[in-house]
Amino acid sequence: MDIPHKALVLGGTGRTGGRVLTQLLGRGIPVRALVRSAARLPSGAVGSAGLEVIEGDLLSRTGAAQRSLVDGCGAVISCLGHTMSIRGIFGPPRDLVTEAIRRMCEAVRELRPAEPVKLVLMSSVSVFVADPCDARRGASERAFMRALCALVPPARDNQRATDFLRETIGTNDPFLQWTVVRPDTLREGEISPYTVHPGLVSSLAKPSDTAMANVACFMCELVTNAATWDTWRFKLPVIINATPV
């Protein structure tokens, strides 16, 4: 296991992010977590000697405060997402994920670390790229997803965050490397066998299941296992359960 100096976790009080935080600590990885409320941290992480908690709003931090979040971290894992409510879907901030990723990349570039920081973004299979790996999505499904991005802010936000990493950061930045993890339909459940694919696996009509615990496990593997990282860096792996939940 290749242990990063420290991992910064964004969205660590969410259902998947909490699992990431707990699993990293269980692997002996020191974690810095930015949360709105420490009271919502998973019980398994509270009081851990390896956990540094910072309460606050990411989008309100600028300059030195922004850089301090990333300083000393070898990895950044974002599990940020929009609350699934009318206000969460259509209210501000509509660009939460995109803006968070942009700010983290900006902070890393300003710090100019000696080794590239690994940035792992949790997204979804709603994100599409014009690549042979995503050829499974036909014309009708692509049209539907374009309409979804136009009408539903979280879908547009996820797509723009991915596009930012692919088109603005690219694959030659000396300070950043990235991976966008795309689970299918998220489910509860413990860690179980899962498979990782370079592109889309299931159709919109017949989606696959992905346990949140498996997503967390794969993201932890990405930042702690050099071989796993080398396999999936600069890619958009799709993770699904090997067997239904």
BELGI-V322050 format. One line per field, one symbol per residue. ss: DSSP state (@ for helix, = for strand, . for the rest). Layout:
ss->???
//
This chain:
ss->......====....@@@@@@@@@@@@....=====..@@@..........=====..@@@..@@@@@@@@....====.......@@@@@.....@@@@@@@@@@@@@@@@.....======.........@@@....@@@@@@@@@@@@@.@@@@@@@@@@@@@@@@@......========.===......====...........===@@@@@@@@@@@@@.@@@@@@@.....====....
//
